[in-house]
Amino acid sequence: MIAAITRRLRYGSPIVVVSGLPRSGTSMMMRMLAAGGVPPLVDGIRAADVSNPNGYFEFEPVKGLDKGGDQSWLPTARGRAVKIISQLLTWLPETYDYRVIFMHRALDEVLASQQAMLERRGEHDGDPARAREIYTAHLAQVERFMAARSCFRVLPVQYREAVADPAAAAAQVATLVGRSLDQRAMIGAVDGSLYRNRG
């Protein structure tokens, strides 16, 4: 507790990060947080579409983390929720506190969802077996990275379980965030009909 208070005094309010592989439920969790009272850091550049009818909740400057891009937005993210895909987590500076909600989804479902989205765009993905191998190694690496750094406090959330029992997910998220949230509104933000490509 003392360590947490000390970090809060030194680094300010934590940044609530929603992360995971693409198509793992990160947009749903961002919607839950917004409904619960955690203001999202978004810019609306990427509009909702048939793949994500409730919106993507993205913030374009995040995509420059691994390219030495502008990080002046990070102080404004304190106390807010921002979506950062797992491939970019290792580029976050350790001079902030992060509360990471890491979304997990069965890789078969992730790959099927990604393929369906690409097909809607007229694109095609590569070898699914190779993608599974890469994702498996990547997730293990990111988990080790965050576990070794005190700036990260991580809540793993299974997408399937969050859809099946959003009340439990909302309660866990509120505990991680460390503030009172409108958990009833968070539950209402979960749209089970969008859980497509089930394994």
N, C-alpha and C positions, 0 to 999 in steps of 0.2 A: 504493500500500500504506500509506504513512504517513498519507494523508488518511483512509483507511478505519479505521485504528487510532485516529486522533484522534476521528473521529465516534463510534466505539464507546465510547471513554472518556467522551465528552461526553453521548451520548444513550442508552447502554446497548445491550443486545442488540437486533438488528433484529427488527421484527415481520414475520413471513412472511405476506404477503397473497396470497390467491388471488382473482383477479378476471376479469372478462369479462362479456359479455352474459348475461342469463338463458338457460339451456338451451345453454350453450356448453361444458360439461364441467367446471365449477367444482367440483361435488360429487364427481366422480370424482377430481379432483386433491387435494381435501381428504382423501379416503379413502386415497389413495396416501401423502400426508404422514403421516397418523396411523399407517399401517402401518409407515412408515419410521422412526418415532421422534420426529416433531415433534408435540407435544401440541396438539390442536385446541382453540380457544376456541369452545365451543358451549354451548347451554342445553337442547337437546332439546325446545323448545316446538313446533317444526314437526316432526311425525312423518313417518316414511317412508310412502310411498304407491305406487300403481302407476306414477306418473310417475318416482319416484325410490325404488326399493325398497331401496336401500342407505343411504338417509338424505340429508338436505339439508345437514347440517353448518352450521347457521346459528346466529347469536348475535343475539338480538333488539335489543340496544342499538345495533348497527351501523346499523339502519334509521333512527335519529334523527340521523345525522351532518349531514344537510342541513337539519335543523329546530332546530338549536341545542340538541340533546339532551345528555344526560349523557355526558361523555367520560372519566369517571374510570376506565373499564375499560382505557383504552389502556396504562397502565404494566403492567398484568397480562398484556397481549398480547405483551410482549417475549419473544422466544424461542419463541413459539407461532405456530400458523397460524390465521388468521381469514379467513372468506370475506366479501368486500366487492364488491358488483356495481359494474361500471364507472361507473355513473351517480353513485356516491357517492365515488369516489376523490378528486375535486377538493376534497372537504371535509375531507380528512385534514390535521391540523396538521403543519407542517414541523419540529416539535421532536422528531421521532422518525426513526429509520432504518427504511426499508421495503424488503423484498425481495419484489418483486411477480412472481408467476407469472401471466401474463396469457393466458388461454385464448382461442384463436381458433377459430371454426368457420364454415364456409360459411354465408352469410346465408340461403340457401334452406333449409338444414337447421335453422338456428335458428328461422326463422319457422314451418316445418312442425312442429317440436317444440313450440313455444309454442302453436300452434293446436290440436295434439292434446291438450295438457294442458288448455287452456281448454274444449275440447269435452267432456272427461271431467267437467268441473265444470258443464257446461250453460251455458257462457259463449261469447261470440264476440268475436274480435279485430276490429280495424278494417281499413283498407286495407293489404294487404301491400306494395304498391308504395311507399306513403307511409312505411310502417315501415322498409323497406329504405333509403330516402333518409335518414331520420332517423338510423338506426343507422350508416350510412356516415359521415355528418358527425360524429356523436358519437364514433366510434372514432378518427377523425383528430384531433379536439380533445383527447381524453384522452391520445393518444400525444404530442402536442405539449406538453401540460401536464406530463407526467412527465419528458419529455426535458429540460425547462427547469429542473428542480429536483434538486439534489444529494441530497435525502433519498430519492429513488427509484432503485432498481436493478432493472431489468426483464428478465425472461426471457419472450419470446413462445413459447407452446406451441400447436401446431396439434392440435386435438382428434383429428382423423382419424389423424395421425401417431403420437400418443401411444397410441392404441388399437392401431395396427398394429405399433408397436415400443416397447412400454412400457419396455424396458431402456434405450433411448437417452434417453427422457424422464426416467427415474429418475436417470440419471447427470447429466443437465443440471441437474435440480432440486437434486441434492446439491451440485453446484458452486456454484450460486447461494446456497443456504442457508449453505454454508461449514462444514458439519459432517458427520461420518460418519453415514450413514443406512443402514438395512437395505434395500438396493435389491432384494434378492430378494423381500422381503415387499411392497415397493411394486409390483413387477411382478405379483405374485399378487392385488393389490387391483384390478386392471383387469379388468372384466367386459365383454368385447366383445359379448356378447349384448344389452347395454343400448344399444348404438349403433344406435338406431332412427332412422327418418326420414333415411336416407342420401340424399345428393344423387346 
